[in-house]
Amino acid sequence: MTVTAVEAPERPAHRDPNVLRWLGAYTASMIGDSVYFMALAWAAARTGSASGTGLVLAAGSIPRALLMLGGGVLADRLGPRRVVIGSDAARAVLVLVLAAILVLTAPTVGVLLVVALLFGAVDALFLPAVGALPPRISTPGQLARIQGLRALAARGSSIIGAPMGGVAVATGGPSLAFAAAGVLFALSLPLLLSLRIRPLAEPETSGDAAAAAKAPSAWHDLVGGLRYIRRHRLLGPLMLVIALSELGFVGPLNLGLILLSEQRGWGASGMGWIVAGFAAGAAGSALLLAVRGRVPRAGLVMSLMALVGAVGIAALAQVPTVALAAAVAAFVGLTAGLAGALCGALVQTAADPAYLGRVTSVSTFFTYALIPLSYPITGAAIALWGTGPVYAVSAAVCASGGAMGLALTALRRAELPR
């Protein structure tokens, strides 16, 4: 009689100690980010220079945009775990040194500008590497659940970090807030050091992945990664979907929402309710993925959610009351959050292991490069044509990403691993 071995069931990500260690480290880093930005804003404001304050707050986005793709190359060359540990350690040292400086002297625009630039440069290494870690700490079938857990951690970190930073500034000034951020970054290090990294099986390809791993220089690595994405039947279209979604989504839901609240007379409190509605919807989509684990026909669902969410964006500029606007924002958060998480999981499962860091850096680059560009464009467009037409155009841009997913067979039929 032949005895057939039964394979042990896959451990869900939310019960996997390895994933939970990564999640704890990621959460500590994200809370540290929120506390850091709160401290930086108040320290810059205390310099007494309005123009200097704006310059300090905008400075970090420059090295992020310029170095993000290089961060992906580094993650592929050295391994994402090593890069994440190094960047978190560097951020801890940087902000703790700044905290010590501010104990001895008042903040100056020059010092804060240098810190903001250095922090942005380290962030450009951290973001692609932390995004490339999930496939190395769990099985492919758990990546959608990990994306949901990651989104929950990001939302929770914003809720916890901003008040924590505010309390620290009120209690001990920016120096105490910077010290708290440094401690949070440092807390992530033992968790990251204890991670068990899974070896990624090399897929059967034409040999491009192996050639990329042996590229003679970082520049060749970067060019090879971009060429790989362009030629990939799924990743290339997915990057376009991400770019269109960010371009149509970020401006209206950030700067546009401020202008909309001012025009309608809803004020800061009304805007707060709308933002809370969006956060609640996004948290709901993250919780759905974290619990369910896998969504069948992921490419189709992602595309449909992008289309439906675009309708909500257009409707947001037409609703007459704060309550309705908050409800619509929750709907947008739910649909856009689900579409974004599924898109991230598809990116990670479709990418060859040798390219994972570079692929993650490109998808992250769109987010951090398009956000600062979209604000002045959105502001100027609303000043010329008003919120209604601008929101409608933004919704159309978002919808074009969903329509692309439905039109392209590779995207529409894309599935997550079981």
LUMTORLUM-611062 format. One record per residue (C-alpha): residue in one letter; residue number from 1; x, y, z. Coordinates in steps of 0.02 Angstrom, whole numbers, plus 50000, padded with zeros to 5 digits. Layout:
["a", NUM, [X, Y, Z]]
...
//
This chain:
["m", 1, [50000, 50000, 50000]]
["t", 2, [50070, 50169, 49949]]
["v", 3, [50061, 50307, 50077]]
["t", 4, [50044, 50480, 50005]]
["a", 5, [50121, 50620, 50105]]
["v", 6, [50000, 50760, 50146]]
["e", 7, [50076, 50932, 50134]]
["a", 8, [50053, 51037, 50289]]
["p", 9, [49930, 51181, 50268]]
["e", 10, [50006, 51351, 50235]]
["r", 11, [50017, 51459, 50392]]
["p", 12, [49914, 51621, 50373]]
["a", 13, [50021, 51777, 50375]]
["h", 14, [49934, 51851, 50528]]
["r", 15, [49984, 51694, 50627]]
["d", 16, [50162, 51682, 50561]]
["p", 17, [50289, 51745, 50690]]
["n", 18, [50410, 51791, 50550]]
["v", 19, [50281, 51902, 50464]]
["l", 20, [50229, 51977, 50631]]
["r", 21, [50410, 52023, 50670]]
["w", 22, [50421, 52110, 50501]]
["l", 23, [50254, 52195, 50533]]
["g", 24, [50312, 52256, 50704]]
["a", 25, [50472, 52327, 50629]]
["y", 26, [50377, 52408, 50487]]
["t", 27, [50250, 52485, 50607]]
["a", 28, [50386, 52554, 50720]]
["s", 29, [50472, 52632, 50569]]
["m", 30, [50309, 52708, 50504]]
["i", 31, [50264, 52782, 50673]]
["g", 32, [50441, 52849, 50681]]
["d", 33, [50416, 52929, 50511]]
["s", 34, [50257, 53018, 50570]]
["v", 35, [50342, 53081, 50728]]
["y", 36, [50494, 53138, 50628]]
["f", 37, [50391, 53240, 50504]]
["m", 38, [50292, 53320, 50646]]
["a", 39, [50454, 53367, 50733]]
["l", 40, [50532, 53432, 50572]]
["a", 41, [50380, 53542, 50535]]
["w", 42, [50382, 53621, 50708]]
["a", 43, [50570, 53642, 50712]]
["a", 44, [50564, 53727, 50542]]
["a", 45, [50421, 53839, 50598]]
["r", 46, [50522, 53895, 50750]]
["t", 47, [50659, 53964, 50638]]
["g", 48, [50540, 54108, 50601]]
["s", 49, [50563, 54097, 50412]]
["a", 50, [50408, 54050, 50314]]
["s", 51, [50505, 54023, 50153]]
["g", 52, [50636, 53922, 50246]]
["t", 53, [50502, 53815, 50325]]
["g", 54, [50429, 53773, 50154]]
["l", 55, [50602, 53734, 50087]]
["v", 56, [50642, 53616, 50231]]
["l", 57, [50478, 53522, 50215]]
["a", 58, [50497, 53503, 50026]]
["a", 59, [50682, 53459, 50028]]
["g", 60, [50662, 53275, 50071]]
["s", 61, [50561, 53238, 49915]]
["i", 62, [50706, 53285, 49801]]
["p", 63, [50829, 53146, 49848]]
["r", 64, [50683, 53023, 49859]]
["a", 65, [50636, 53057, 49679]]
["l", 66, [50816, 53060, 49617]]
["l", 67, [50882, 52908, 49710]]
["m", 68, [50730, 52794, 49721]]
["l", 69, [50776, 52688, 49569]]
["g", 70, [50954, 52672, 49633]]
["g", 71, [50882, 52609, 49797]]
["g", 72, [50800, 52467, 49702]]
["v", 73, [50965, 52421, 49621]]
["l", 74, [51048, 52417, 49792]]
["a", 75, [50910, 52307, 49864]]
["d", 76, [50936, 52181, 49724]]
["r", 77, [51125, 52183, 49742]]
["l", 78, [51139, 52174, 49932]]
["g", 79, [50971, 52098, 49978]]
["p", 80, [50822, 52198, 50044]]
["r", 81, [50842, 52144, 50226]]
["r", 82, [51019, 52212, 50235]]
["v", 83, [50968, 52377, 50154]]
["v", 84, [50817, 52399, 50270]]
["i", 85, [50923, 52367, 50425]]
["g", 86, [51057, 52488, 50366]]
["s", 87, [50934, 52625, 50319]]
["d", 88, [50835, 52611, 50482]]
["a", 89, [50998, 52618, 50581]]
["a", 90, [51053, 52771, 50481]]
["r", 91, [50887, 52858, 50512]]
["a", 92, [50898, 52822, 50698]]
["v", 93, [51073, 52894, 50711]]
["l", 94, [51028, 53046, 50604]]
["v", 95, [50877, 53102, 50704]]
["l", 96, [50957, 53062, 50873]]
["v", 97, [51106, 53171, 50827]]
["l", 98, [50986, 53309, 50775]]
["a", 99, [50893, 53291, 50941]]
["a", 100, [51059, 53314, 51034]]
["i", 101, [51102, 53468, 50929]]
["l", 102, [50933, 53548, 50966]]
["v", 103, [50959, 53523, 51153]]
["l", 104, [51116, 53632, 51139]]
["t", 105, [51059, 53762, 51013]]
["a", 106, [50907, 53831, 50924]]
["p", 107, [50861, 53754, 50755]]
["t", 108, [50922, 53840, 50598]]
["v", 109, [50859, 53821, 50421]]
["g", 110, [51030, 53762, 50364]]
["v", 111, [51042, 53619, 50489]]
["l", 112, [50863, 53563, 50460]]
["l", 113, [50888, 53571, 50272]]
["v", 114, [51040, 53457, 50281]]
["v", 115, [50945, 53333, 50391]]
["a", 116, [50794, 53334, 50276]]
["l", 117, [50903, 53299, 50124]]
["l", 118, [50998, 53159, 50210]]
["f", 119, [50837, 53083, 50278]]
["g", 120, [50759, 53088, 50104]]
["a", 121, [50912, 53002, 50031]]
["v", 122, [50903, 52862, 50160]]
["d", 123, [50715, 52847, 50128]]
["a", 124, [50754, 52818, 49945]]
["l", 125, [50848, 52662, 49998]]
["f", 126, [50724, 52607, 50132]]
["l", 127, [50562, 52614, 50031]]
["p", 128, [50607, 52496, 49887]]
["a", 129, [50692, 52374, 50006]]
["v", 130, [50548, 52364, 50130]]
["g", 131, [50429, 52337, 49985]]
["a", 132, [50535, 52195, 49918]]
["l", 133, [50541, 52102, 50085]]
["p", 134, [50368, 52017, 50093]]
["p", 135, [50406, 51882, 49962]]
["r", 136, [50561, 51836, 50063]]
["i", 137, [50473, 51812, 50230]]
["s", 138, [50318, 51712, 50179]]
["t", 139, [50245, 51606, 50041]]
["p", 140, [50173, 51679, 49879]]
["g", 141, [49997, 51631, 49931]]
["q", 142, [50007, 51749, 50081]]
["l", 143, [50064, 51906, 49988]]
["a", 144, [49889, 51980, 49971]]
["r", 145, [49860, 51956, 50158]]
["i", 146, [50029, 52037, 50194]]
["q", 147, [49981, 52185, 50086]]
["g", 148, [49823, 52204, 50190]]
["l", 149, [49923, 52196, 50352]]
["r", 150, [50047, 52322, 50284]]
["a", 151, [49906, 52443, 50238]]
["l", 152, [49830, 52423, 50411]]
["a", 153, [49998, 52460, 50490]]
["a", 154, [50021, 52615, 50381]]
["r", 155, [49848, 52683, 50428]]
["g", 156, [49873, 52644, 50611]]
["s", 157, [50045, 52724, 50611]]
["s", 158, [49974, 52888, 50544]]
["i", 159, [49839, 52887, 50679]]
["i", 160, [49965, 52853, 50818]]
["g", 161, [50118, 52945, 50754]]
["a", 162, [50048, 53119, 50725]]
["p", 163, [49972, 53138, 50900]]
["m", 164, [50129, 53060, 50977]]
["g", 165, [50237, 53187, 50887]]
["g", 166, [50122, 53329, 50938]]
["v", 167, [50127, 53277, 51122]]
["a", 168, [50317, 53260, 51115]]
["v", 169, [50337, 53434, 51039]]
["a", 170, [50217, 53510, 51166]]
["t", 171, [50307, 53424, 51310]]
["g", 172, [50490, 53441, 51267]]
["g", 173, [50500, 53534, 51102]]
["p", 174, [50561, 53465, 50934]]
["s", 175, [50715, 53389, 51016]]
["l", 176, [50608, 53267, 51118]]
["a", 177, [50505, 53225, 50963]]
["f", 178, [50661, 53189, 50861]]
["a", 179, [50728, 53081, 51004]]
["a", 180, [50564, 52983, 51006]]
["a", 181, [50575, 52955, 50818]]
["g", 182, [50754, 52894, 50834]]
["v", 183, [50706, 52770, 50970]]
["l", 184, [50564, 52703, 50861]]
["f", 185, [50683, 52677, 50715]]
["a", 186, [50804, 52588, 50832]]
["l", 187, [50665, 52476, 50899]]
["s", 188, [50639, 52403, 50726]]
["l", 189, [50818, 52340, 50716]]
["p", 190, [50810, 52186, 50831]]
["l", 191, [50649, 52132, 50746]]
["l", 192, [50730, 52148, 50574]]
["l", 193, [50886, 52056, 50631]]
["s", 194, [50779, 51909, 50689]]
["l", 195, [50689, 51888, 50522]]
["r", 196, [50707, 51720, 50434]]
["i", 197, [50733, 51753, 50249]]
["r", 198, [50663, 51624, 50128]]
["p", 199, [50769, 51582, 49976]]
["l", 200, [50675, 51636, 49820]]
["a", 201, [50666, 51505, 49685]]
["e", 202, [50726, 51569, 49519]]
["p", 203, [50589, 51557, 49388]]
["e", 204, [50620, 51484, 49219]]
["t", 205, [50654, 51633, 49107]]
["s", 206, [50753, 51669, 48952]]
["g", 207, [50906, 51699, 49058]]
["d", 208, [50882, 51886, 49077]]
["a", 209, [50869, 51870, 49267]]
["a", 210, [51035, 51779, 49279]]
["a", 211, [51116, 51904, 49163]]
["a", 212, [51050, 52047, 49270]]
["a", 213, [51123, 51971, 49426]]
["k", 214, [51294, 51971, 49342]]
["a", 215, [51281, 52148, 49272]]
["p", 216, [51450, 52235, 49283]]
["s", 217, [51386, 52398, 49358]]
["a", 218, [51240, 52477, 49450]]
["w", 219, [51197, 52575, 49293]]
["h", 220, [51181, 52415, 49193]]
["d", 221, [51073, 52344, 49331]]
["l", 222, [50958, 52495, 49323]]
["v", 223, [50944, 52492, 49134]]
["g", 224, [50916, 52305, 49136]]
["g", 225, [50778, 52323, 49266]]
["l", 226, [50687, 52457, 49166]]
["r", 227, [50702, 52352, 49008]]
["y", 228, [50636, 52200, 49100]]
["i", 229, [50482, 52296, 49160]]
["r", 230, [50449, 52367, 48987]]
["r", 231, [50454, 52195, 48907]]
["h", 232, [50355, 52103, 49041]]
["r", 233, [50177, 52067, 48986]]
["l", 234, [50105, 52103, 49160]]
["l", 235, [50226, 52219, 49250]]
["g", 236, [50234, 52352, 49114]]
["p", 237, [50045, 52378, 49111]]
["l", 238, [50038, 52371, 49301]]
["m", 239, [50163, 52514, 49313]]
["l", 240, [50053, 52617, 49197]]
["v", 241, [49902, 52580, 49306]]
["i", 242, [49998, 52637, 49461]]
["a", 243, [50056, 52797, 49374]]
["l", 244, [49881, 52842, 49313]]
["s", 245, [49804, 52804, 49482]]
["e", 246, [49928, 52912, 49576]]
["l", 247, [49915, 53054, 49451]]
["g", 248, [49725, 53060, 49461]]
["f", 249, [49708, 53018, 49645]]
["v", 250, [49838, 53109, 49749]]
["g", 251, [49804, 53291, 49701]]
["p", 252, [49614, 53292, 49728]]
["l", 253, [49623, 53190, 49888]]
["n", 254, [49756, 53301, 49968]]
["l", 255, [49773, 53480, 49908]]
["g", 256, [49608, 53474, 49813]]
["l", 257, [49515, 53423, 49971]]
["i", 258, [49581, 53576, 50064]]
["l", 259, [49521, 53692, 49926]]
["l", 260, [49354, 53602, 49912]]
["s", 261, [49323, 53621, 50100]]
["e", 262, [49365, 53806, 50091]]
["q", 263, [49248, 53836, 49944]]
["r", 264, [49103, 53744, 50026]]
["g", 265, [49130, 53826, 50196]]
["w", 266, [49157, 53659, 50281]]
["g", 267, [49316, 53718, 50365]]
["a", 268, [49454, 53615, 50444]]
["s", 269, [49333, 53512, 50548]]
["g", 270, [49234, 53463, 50394]]
["m", 271, [49393, 53414, 50303]]
["g", 272, [49443, 53312, 50455]]
["w", 273, [49282, 53210, 50443]]
["i", 274, [49310, 53180, 50258]]
["v", 275, [49488, 53122, 50286]]
["a", 276, [49428, 53011, 50427]]
["g", 277, [49299, 52935, 50310]]
["f", 278, [49431, 52897, 50181]]
["a", 279, [49545, 52821, 50313]]
["a", 280, [49403, 52712, 50377]]
["g", 281, [49366, 52648, 50202]]
["a", 282, [49550, 52613, 50167]]
["a", 283, [49566, 52523, 50333]]
["g", 284, [49414, 52418, 50289]]
["s", 285, [49491, 52361, 50125]]
["a", 286, [49654, 52321, 50213]]
["l", 287, [49563, 52220, 50346]]
["l", 288, [49467, 52126, 50211]]
["l", 289, [49629, 52071, 50127]]
["a", 290, [49715, 52033, 50292]]
["v", 291, [49574, 51916, 50344]]
["r", 292, [49526, 51841, 50176]]
["g", 293, [49702, 51817, 50113]]
["r", 294, [49665, 51792, 49930]]
["v", 295, [49543, 51874, 49809]]
["p", 296, [49499, 51767, 49657]]
["r", 297, [49522, 51849, 49487]]
["a", 298, [49632, 51981, 49566]]
["g", 299, [49669, 52074, 49403]]
["l", 300, [49485, 52091, 49360]]
["v", 301, [49438, 52146, 49537]]
["m", 302, [49581, 52272, 49540]]
["s", 303, [49525, 52350, 49375]]
["l", 304, [49342, 52358, 49425]]
["m", 305, [49384, 52437, 49593]]
["a", 306, [49489, 52569, 49506]]
["l", 307, [49343, 52611, 49391]]
["v", 308, [49215, 52617, 49531]]
["g", 309, [49331, 52719, 49642]]
["a", 310, [49352, 52846, 49501]]
["v", 311, [49163, 52875, 49502]]
["g", 312, [49176, 52914, 49688]]
["i", 313, [49315, 53041, 49656]]
["a", 314, [49206, 53134, 49530]]
["a", 315, [49057, 53129, 49649]]
["l", 316, [49158, 53200, 49794]]
["a", 317, [49157, 53374, 49716]]
["q", 318, [48968, 53371, 49691]]
["v", 319, [48898, 53318, 49861]]
["p", 320, [48818, 53460, 49961]]
["t", 321, [48856, 53410, 50141]]
["v", 322, [49003, 53355, 50247]]
["a", 323, [48913, 53194, 50298]]
["l", 324, [48887, 53142, 50117]]
["a", 325, [49065, 53192, 50072]]
["a", 326, [49132, 53084, 50215]]
["a", 327, [49026, 52937, 50156]]
["v", 328, [49088, 52956, 49977]]
["a", 329, [49268, 52971, 50040]]
["a", 330, [49246, 52808, 50137]]
["f", 331, [49185, 52726, 49976]]
["v", 332, [49337, 52793, 49881]]
["g", 333, [49453, 52733, 50019]]
["l", 334, [49376, 52559, 50015]]
["t", 335, [49384, 52537, 49826]]
["a", 336, [49550, 52626, 49796]]
["g", 337, [49630, 52539, 49944]]
["l", 338, [49577, 52368, 49881]]
["a", 339, [49636, 52407, 49704]]
["g", 340, [49804, 52471, 49768]]
["a", 341, [49836, 52322, 49881]]
["l", 342, [49793, 52197, 49744]]
["c", 343, [49904, 52292, 49623]]
["g", 344, [50049, 52283, 49747]]
["a", 345, [50024, 52096, 49775]]
["l", 346, [50019, 52064, 49587]]
["v", 347, [50180, 52163, 49563]]
["q", 348, [50270, 52060, 49695]]
["t", 349, [50210, 51892, 49630]]
["a", 350, [50244, 51932, 49447]]
["a", 351, [50421, 51999, 49467]]
["d", 352, [50571, 51884, 49448]]
["p", 353, [50673, 51872, 49609]]
["a", 354, [50826, 51953, 49530]]
["y", 355, [50724, 52108, 49486]]
["l", 356, [50614, 52123, 49640]]
["g", 357, [50700, 52275, 49716]]
["r", 358, [50705, 52370, 49553]]
["v", 359, [50524, 52331, 49512]]
["t", 360, [50472, 52391, 49685]]
["s", 361, [50575, 52549, 49665]]
["v", 362, [50488, 52593, 49502]]
["s", 363, [50314, 52571, 49576]]
["t", 364, [50367, 52672, 49730]]
["f", 365, [50448, 52804, 49620]]
["f", 366, [50282, 52847, 49538]]
["t", 367, [50206, 52880, 49709]]
["y", 368, [50344, 52989, 49777]]
["a", 369, [50387, 53079, 49615]]
["l", 370, [50208, 53117, 49559]]
["i", 371, [50146, 53177, 49728]]
["p", 372, [50250, 53339, 49735]]
["l", 373, [50218, 53371, 49549]]
["s", 374, [50030, 53351, 49562]]
["y", 375, [50003, 53482, 49698]]
["p", 376, [50046, 53640, 49599]]
["i", 377, [49957, 53572, 49446]]
["t", 378, [49800, 53534, 49546]]
["g", 379, [49804, 53703, 49633]]
["a", 380, [49825, 53800, 49471]]
["a", 381, [49688, 53700, 49383]]
["i", 382, [49563, 53727, 49526]]
["a", 383, [49602, 53914, 49526]]
["l", 384, [49561, 53921, 49340]]
["w", 385, [49413, 53802, 49322]]
["g", 386, [49351, 53759, 49497]]
["t", 387, [49343, 53596, 49592]]
["g", 388, [49206, 53510, 49491]]
["p", 389, [49296, 53503, 49322]]
["v", 390, [49464, 53462, 49402]]
["y", 391, [49392, 53318, 49503]]
["a", 392, [49305, 53254, 49346]]
["v", 393, [49467, 53255, 49247]]
["s", 394, [49560, 53172, 49391]]
["a", 395, [49426, 53038, 49399]]
["a", 396, [49444, 53008, 49213]]
["v", 397, [49632, 52985, 49234]]
["c", 398, [49603, 52857, 49373]]
["a", 399, [49468, 52771, 49270]]
["s", 400, [49588, 52755, 49123]]
["g", 401, [49698, 52643, 49231]]
["g", 402, [49551, 52530, 49271]]
["a", 403, [49496, 52529, 49089]]
["m", 404, [49671, 52478, 49037]]
["g", 405, [49662, 52331, 49158]]
["l", 406, [49497, 52274, 49082]]
["a", 407, [49558, 52297, 48903]]
["l", 408, [49723, 52201, 48921]]
["t", 409, [49701, 52014, 48936]]
["a", 410, [49859, 51990, 49041]]
["l", 411, [49795, 52111, 49173]]
["r", 412, [49614, 52058, 49169]]
["r", 413, [49658, 51874, 49194]]
["a", 414, [49799, 51901, 49319]]
["e", 415, [49784, 51789, 49473]]
["l", 416, [49870, 51782, 49640]]
["p", 417, [49950, 51617, 49693]]
["r", 418, [49841, 51498, 49794]]
//
